[in-house]
Amino acid sequence: PSRDRRRQRHSQPAPAASAHTPPAGSSRRRPEPPGAPSQAGAAGSESLGARGNLPSRPQRRRQAGGARAPMGTDSGRARILLDHAATLNLQTGNLLNWGRLRKKCPSTPSEELRDCIQKTLNEWSSKISLDLNQEMPDVLECTVDHAMEKINPEEREELKVSAKLFITGSNSSSIRDAVDMACSALGVAQLDSVIIAPPPIEDGINLSLEYLQPYWGELENLVQHKKIVAIGTSDLDKTLLEQLYLWSQVKPNSNQVNLASCCVMPPDLTAFAKQFDIQLLTHNDPKELLCEASFQETLQESIHNSRAHEWTPLWLLRYSVIVQTRGIIKSKGYILQAKRNVS
């Protein structure tokens, strides 16, 4: 019976609170006269206001720091700069440092180059800041900052810095600009080896010594000024290589052969190279690695609504830094220069 009485006491509902009894933890407050603001409202109206009328975050920023100048999108800022510039210098930096930017292995040199140009433009456009009050630069330096890497002077003797130069324009003086920019980017005084690809020629015209002479003369000048140690050629047959060798003051020390055009080295070329100590190398570069149409298409895809048709690539340099004793590639990348043609 006692258990039943205890069970009844626990099951009875608690008495309802009186309307005149203040809740626990609160103090009795005298009612405010009609029309008078409450104490809490009077104290908090200046700092917070009514909950429904709180200023938004952008409004609070403007109240604290004033109005901000309108900024365009990343692509919009890059487009404004491209529309005012006359020269574009693009540097990928060391591709081995790209990390997340390099997600796949390209199947061809052309695919790798296009991918590198596009990702460099995208990374550059996402980091630039544009002050409309500043004068627009005439020369744009488009780089991937975290991938830029200079050679440690203490390691220079252990490394071989090689480059292959593709001239897309007809100005042979572009060779000096390309070599100077490569030396500056890598932090070296000279390049150990530079191979020049045959400059583009019109369809139906055969490459001749007369066409090569201005370009080779510029390379010889750079050798004499100790900007390059050794120079080489690419895709020259035995006849043209012999003509260049006999005419030149600084002899070619190498000649690249495209294995897509010949599975076996031509015997006459092999014999001539052996006789005059010219190293024969192989490559898989296309005849035209960077054409104007491909560059403009890549530029348009990266920077929307840009006047891509006004830009023409002048030259492209591909470099590699190799640890000589181990044959390991320490660094590789691309540098190119383009000009804007304004009619």
C-alpha positions in Angstrom: 0.0 0.0 0.0 2.8 2.4 0.8 4.3 1.8 -2.6 0.9 2.6 -4.2 0.7 5.9 -2.3 4.2 6.9 -3.3 3.4 6.0 -6.9 0.3 8.2 -6.8 2.2 11.2 -5.4 4.8 11.0 -8.2 2.1 10.7 -10.9 0.2 13.8 -9.8 0.7 16.8 -12.1 2.7 19.8 -10.8 0.6 22.8 -9.9 0.4 25.5 -12.6 2.5 28.6 -12.0 0.5 31.7 -10.9 0.3 34.5 -13.4 1.6 36.8 -10.7 4.6 34.5 -9.8 7.8 35.5 -11.7 9.8 32.7 -13.3 12.8 31.4 -11.4 15.9 33.5 -11.7 14.0 36.7 -12.7 13.2 39.8 -10.7 9.9 41.4 -10.3 9.6 44.5 -12.6 7.1 47.3 -12.5 5.0 47.6 -15.6 6.0 50.3 -18.0 3.6 53.1 -18.8 1.9 52.8 -22.2 4.1 54.2 -25.1 7.3 54.2 -23.1 10.1 52.1 -24.5 11.3 49.2 -22.5 14.6 49.4 -20.7 16.1 46.6 -22.8 14.9 48.2 -26.0 16.3 51.6 -25.0 19.6 50.2 -24.0 20.1 48.1 -27.1 18.5 50.1 -29.9 21.6 52.1 -30.7 24.0 49.2 -30.9 21.9 46.4 -32.5 18.5 47.8 -33.4 15.6 45.5 -34.0 16.6 42.0 -35.0 14.8 42.2 -38.4 16.7 45.5 -39.3 20.3 44.4 -38.7 22.6 45.8 -41.4 23.9 43.1 -43.8 27.6 42.2 -43.8 28.4 44.3 -47.0 26.6 47.3 -45.4 28.6 47.0 -42.2 31.8 46.9 -44.3 30.8 50.1 -46.1 29.9 51.8 -42.8 33.3 50.8 -41.4 35.6 51.4 -44.3 33.7 53.4 -46.9 32.6 52.3 -50.4 34.8 49.9 -52.3 35.8 50.4 -55.9 34.1 47.9 -58.2 36.3 45.1 -59.4 35.8 42.8 -62.3 36.2 39.1 -62.5 39.6 37.5 -62.8 39.1 37.0 -66.5 37.8 40.6 -66.8 40.9 42.1 -65.2 43.2 40.0 -67.4 41.2 41.0 -70.5 41.7 44.7 -69.6 45.4 44.3 -69.3 45.7 42.3 -72.5 43.7 44.9 -74.4 46.2 47.6 -73.4 49.5 45.7 -73.6 51.7 45.3 -76.7 53.9 42.4 -75.5 53.2 39.3 -73.5 56.0 37.3 -71.9 54.8 34.0 -70.6 56.8 31.7 -68.3 55.6 28.4 -66.9 58.4 28.1 -64.4 59.6 24.6 -63.4 56.8 22.2 -64.5 58.0 19.7 -61.8 56.8 22.3 -59.2 53.3 22.6 -60.6 51.7 20.0 -58.4 47.9 20.4 -58.6 48.2 22.3 -61.9 49.6 19.2 -63.7 47.0 16.5 -63.4 47.8 14.4 -66.4 50.6 13.3 -68.6 50.3 14.8 -72.1 50.6 12.4 -75.1 52.3 14.8 -77.5 54.6 17.9 -77.2 51.9 20.0 -78.8 49.4 18.9 -76.2 51.8 19.5 -73.3 52.6 23.0 -74.6 48.9 24.0 -75.1 48.1 22.7 -71.6 51.0 24.6 -70.1 50.0 27.9 -71.8 46.4 27.5 -70.7 47.1 26.7 -67.1 49.7 29.5 -66.8 47.2 32.0 -68.1 44.5 30.8 -65.7 46.8 30.9 -62.7 48.1 34.3 -63.7 44.6 35.8 -64.2 43.4 34.5 -60.8 46.3 36.3 -59.0 46.5 39.7 -60.7 45.2 42.8 -59.0 44.1 45.7 -61.2 44.2 49.3 -60.0 42.3 51.4 -62.5 44.1 54.5 -61.3 47.5 53.1 -62.4 48.9 53.2 -65.8 48.4 50.0 -67.8 51.7 48.2 -68.5 53.0 47.9 -72.0 54.7 44.5 -71.3 52.8 41.8 -69.4 54.7 39.3 -67.3 52.6 36.2 -67.1 54.1 33.6 -64.7 53.2 30.9 -62.2 55.0 32.4 -59.2 55.3 29.4 -57.0 56.9 27.4 -59.9 59.6 30.0 -60.7 63.0 28.5 -59.7 66.5 29.9 -60.1 69.6 27.6 -60.2 71.7 27.6 -57.0 75.1 29.1 -58.0 76.8 26.4 -55.9 75.2 23.7 -58.0 75.8 25.3 -61.4 78.9 23.3 -62.4 76.9 20.0 -61.8 74.1 21.0 -64.1 73.6 21.2 -67.8 71.2 23.8 -69.1 69.9 23.0 -72.5 67.3 24.8 -74.7 65.5 24.3 -77.9 64.3 27.5 -79.7 61.3 27.7 -82.0 61.2 30.9 -84.0 57.6 31.6 -85.3 58.3 35.0 -86.7 60.8 36.2 -89.3 62.9 38.4 -87.0 66.2 36.7 -86.2 66.9 39.3 -83.4 64.2 37.4 -81.4 66.9 34.8 -80.6 68.8 37.2 -78.3 65.6 38.1 -76.5 64.8 34.4 -75.9 68.3 33.6 -74.6 68.4 36.7 -72.3 65.0 35.8 -70.9 65.9 32.2 -70.3 69.2 33.2 -68.5 67.3 35.7 -66.3 64.6 33.2 -65.4 67.1 30.5 -64.4 69.6 32.8 -62.8 72.5 31.8 -65.0 75.0 33.8 -67.1 74.9 31.4 -70.1 73.2 28.4 -71.5 75.2 25.3 -72.2 73.4 24.3 -75.4 70.9 25.8 -77.7 69.3 24.0 -80.6 67.3 26.0 -83.1 64.4 24.5 -85.0 64.1 25.4 -88.7 62.2 28.7 -89.0 58.8 28.4 -90.7 58.8 28.7 -94.4 56.0 28.9 -97.0 54.6 25.7 -98.5 56.4 24.6 -101.6 59.7 26.3 -100.6 62.7 24.2 -99.5 64.8 25.2 -96.6 68.1 26.7 -97.8 71.4 27.9 -96.4 70.5 31.5 -97.3 67.4 31.3 -95.2 69.3 29.8 -92.3 72.2 32.3 -92.3 70.7 35.2 -90.4 69.5 33.0 -87.6 72.7 31.1 -87.3 74.7 34.3 -87.4 72.7 35.6 -84.4 73.5 32.3 -82.5 77.2 32.7 -83.4 77.1 36.2 -82.0 75.7 34.9 -78.7 78.4 32.3 -78.5 81.1 34.9 -79.0 79.6 37.0 -76.2 79.6 33.9 -74.0 75.8 33.7 -73.6 75.8 30.2 -75.2 78.4 27.5 -75.0 77.4 25.2 -77.9 74.8 25.5 -80.7 73.0 22.9 -82.8 70.5 22.4 -85.5 67.3 20.3 -86.1 66.0 18.4 -89.0 68.8 19.2 -91.5 69.7 16.6 -94.0 73.3 15.7 -94.9 73.5 18.2 -97.8 72.2 21.3 -95.8 74.1 20.3 -92.7 77.3 20.1 -94.7 76.7 23.5 -96.3 76.0 25.1 -92.9 79.2 23.5 -91.5 81.4 24.8 -94.2 80.0 28.3 -94.2 79.7 28.9 -90.4 82.4 30.3 -88.1 80.9 28.5 -85.0 80.3 24.9 -86.1 77.1 23.0 -85.1 77.9 20.5 -82.5 74.6 18.6 -82.8 71.7 17.9 -85.2 68.3 16.6 -84.2 66.5 14.0 -86.3 62.8 13.4 -86.1 62.2 9.7 -85.9 58.7 10.2 -87.2 60.2 10.9 -90.6 62.8 8.2 -90.6 63.0 5.1 -88.4 66.7 4.7 -89.1 69.4 7.4 -89.3 70.3 8.1 -92.9 73.7 6.5 -93.6 75.2 9.5 -95.3 74.1 11.8 -92.4 75.6 9.4 -89.9 78.9 9.2 -91.8 79.2 13.0 -92.1 78.3 13.6 -88.4 80.9 11.0 -87.3 83.6 12.6 -89.5 83.1 16.1 -88.1 82.2 15.1 -84.5 78.6 16.2 -84.7 76.2 14.5 -82.3 73.1 13.1 -83.8 70.0 13.3 -81.5 66.4 12.3 -81.9 63.2 14.2 -81.1 59.4 13.9 -81.6 58.4 17.6 -82.0 56.0 18.4 -84.8 57.1 20.6 -87.7 55.3 23.6 -86.1 55.0 23.2 -82.4 53.3 26.6 -81.8 51.3 28.1 -84.6 49.5 31.4 -84.5 46.0 29.9 -84.7 46.6 27.4 -81.8 48.0 30.2 -79.6 45.1 32.5 -80.3 42.6 29.7 -79.6 44.3 28.9 -76.3 44.3 32.5 -75.3 40.6 32.9 -76.1 39.7 29.8 -74.0 41.7 31.1 -71.0 40.8 34.8 -71.1 37.2 35.1 -72.4 36.2 38.0 -74.7 39.9 39.0 -75.2 41.1 40.2 -78.6 43.0 37.0 -79.1 43.1 37.4 -82.9 45.4 40.5 -82.3 48.1 38.4 -80.6 50.9 36.6 -82.5 53.6 34.4 -80.9 57.2 35.5 -81.9 59.2 32.7 -80.4 59.1 29.7 -78.0 61.9 28.4 -75.9 61.8 25.0 -74.1 64.5 24.4 -71.5 65.7 21.6 -69.3 68.2 21.5 -66.4 69.8 18.1 -66.0 72.1 16.8 -63.3 75.0 15.7 -65.5 76.4 12.9 -63.3 73.1 11.2 -62.8 71.1 12.1 -65.9 68.1 13.3 -63.8 65.9 16.2 -65.0 66.0 18.8 -62.2 63.9 21.4 -64.0 62.0 21.9 -67.3 59.7 24.6 -68.6 58.6 26.9 -71.4 59.1 30.6 -72.1 57.4 32.4 -75.0 56.9 35.9 -76.2 53.9 37.3 -78.2 53.2 40.6 -79.8 49.9 42.4 -80.2 49.2 43.6 -83.7 47.0 46.7 -83.7 46.0 47.9 -87.1 
